[in-house]
Amino acid sequence: MTIVHAEKKDAKEIHSVLHQAFDEYRYATPPTTALREAVSDIEQELTSGTQVLLYKHNDKCVGMVKFVVHDKQLYFFRLSVIPEARNQGIARRLIDHLMTLAKEQKCATVVCKVRADMGQNVAFYDSLGFANTKEEMMERSDGARLNVITMEYKLGGR
């Protein structure tokens, strides 16, 4: 098992993991926008400030997470683990790695946003010590409205 920083050349692998992981939300109401992401979108992200951690097992990428660091905050999104690799602690290891990076960058908080209707995801972050700091109705660019929870972890004790 290794966790590595992705490069632009990894965009196809990131795309594959993302789509495998988010496929279960294809029929959510409204459907996830993760499945609209193209390889070119990921390449663009990787050249404009978004970073990606890859979780590799036997040289195969089975998990990943995107993140940005800004203004003493590490914001992560699209945490993804392929279905056949779930329940092995991969998501937790990726979060732990993000925590280490956030501390190295002297961030005060680690933050993510979660759809309120994805209770298992909210419970997962809660179990890691993240607090629900805000709940809001957001409107996506396609007009869909979502109830979103901001989950925040204050660094300094874990």
N, C-alpha and C positions, 0 to 999 in steps of 0.2 A: 504494500500500500504506500502510495506517495501522493502528496499534494503539491502541485506545481502551478506557477503563474502561466496563464495561457498567452500565446502570441497570435498574431493575425493568421498564421498558417494553421492554427487549431480551430478556425471558425466552423469548418464542416463537422468536426467532432462535437463541438459545443452545440451546434444546431441539432445534431442527432440526439444527444442526451436530452436537450431541452424538449424536443418534440416527443420523445418516448415518455418522459416524465410527466408532461402536461397533457398527454392524450386523454387521460381520464377526465379532464375538465372540458373536453370538446363539447359536451352537451349540457354544461352548466348554463344557468340563466343569469346573466348573459354569458356566452361562451368566453373562454379565456382568449386574450390577445397574444399569448405566448406562441400559439400555433400559427400566427401570421408572420412571425419573424423569419426572415430569409437569411441565408448565409451572408449575403451582402450587407444586411443590417448589422449582423454581428461583427463583420469586418470593420464597418464604419464605427461601431461602438468602441472597438479595441484601438482605433486610431484617434479617438476623441475623448479619452479620459476614463472610460469604463474599464475596470480590470475584471479578470475572471480567474477564479481558482478552479483547477481540475483535480478531481480525485480519481487516481488511477489504481487499478488492481490488475496485476499481471499484464501491464502495458495497455490495458483497455480502460478507456474513460467510462466510469460508471456513475459519476456525480460531478456537479459543478455549481458554482454560485457566482453571480455578477455583483460588483460593488463599486462604489465611488467614495472617496474621502474628500470631505469639504467642510471647512469651518469647524474643526475639532469634532466632526461627526463622521462615522463610517456608516453609510447607508447601503444595505444589501438587498438584492432582489433576485427573483428567478432561481431560488435554491431548488436544485433538481437532482433526483436520484432515480436511475432507471428502475422500473418495477421489479425486475429479478434480483436487484441488489439491495432492496429495502429491508428495514428492520435489522440492520447490521451495524448501526451506529455511524453510518457515513455522513448523514446530515449533521449530526452532533459534532463529528470531527471537523467538518468544514466550518461550522460556527465557532468551534474552539480556535481554529486557525485564524478566523476573522478577528476574534477577540485579541489574539496575540498581535496581529498586525495593527489593530486599533491602538493597543497600548504602545507599540513601537512608534506610531505616528502621533502619540500624545493626544488621542481623541478622548473626549469626555463621555461620549455615548456611542452605542451601536444601535441602529434603528432599522426596522423593516415595516412594510405595510402588508396587511393580510385582509383578504375578503372576509367579512364577518360571517358569511354563510359557509365558510370552510372551518368549521369548529375544530376538526382534528388538527389543523395547522395552528390555530390560535392556542389550543391546549399544548401543542408541542413547544411553542415559544415560551408559553407560561411555565412549563416544566423546566426550562433552562434559565429561569429567573428574569425573563422579559416582563415588563409591566405594560398593561393597556393604558396608554397615556392620552388617547384621543380616538373618538369614533365620529366619522363624518360620512356624508353622502357625497360621492364624487361623480362627476360626469366625464366619461371618456370622450375622446375625439370623435368616436362614431355615434355619440348621443346616448349610449347606454349609461344607466345610473347604477352605481354600486355602493353598498354600505361597506366602508373600509375602516379597519382598526389599525392605528399606529402602535406598534410594539417597540418598547425602548428598554435598553439595558444600560444602566449607569455603570461605568467602569470604576474600579477602585476596590471592589470586593466581589468575589464570586465563589 
